[in-house]
Amino acid sequence: MPSIEAGQPTQALYVGYASVEDPEIVVGVFVFNGGEGSAWAAPIACNVIAAYYGLGQYADGLTEAEWEQSLLEDNRVCDSGVFNAVLEPESFAPEPAEDETTGDALLEPSESIEEPTTIEEQQ
């Protein structure tokens, strides 16, 4: 049986699934000569799972400003010191209208959203 010599590259491997309660995706990542799995393979798997569920930078309907915010270090869904995928969407949602008096984006709730009710009010 051949032995592994010191200094030889290692392979990165990670296998995971999501979600814990009701699994619907399995991801296996193998990076040839990739070193530790936690450095390369796990972050790649994290980005695949985030894209599948539409989380963070992969969310549908982001404006360009929201997408740029999702890439900031404190906002990343998957944060790795060596691998952080940046894939710009094909298109962005339109920016929200601005209130001419304050210059802030309008944060008024939609009229179609109903106010929350208590259990007693529903009966």
Buried (B, 14 or more C-beta within 10 A) or exposed (E): EEEEEEEEEEBBBBEBEBEEEEEEEEBEBBBEEBBBBEBBBBBBBBBBBBBEBEBBBBBEEBBBEBBBBBBEEEEBBBEBEEBBBEEEBEEBBEEEEEEEEEEEEEEEEEEEEEEEEEEEEEE
